[in-house]
């Protein structure tokens, strides 16, 4: 089952801060992809 990911304003601001701090954006993309495909584990 595939879930849709909604990007809220808070999420966009958080991503912007992560970019400024030089964090690994590929890791974030990987996590979002996994969560959208498999969902959050219970």
Secondary structure, DSSP 8 states (H G I E B T S, - for coil): --------HHHHHHHHHHHHHT--HHHHHHHHHHHHHH----
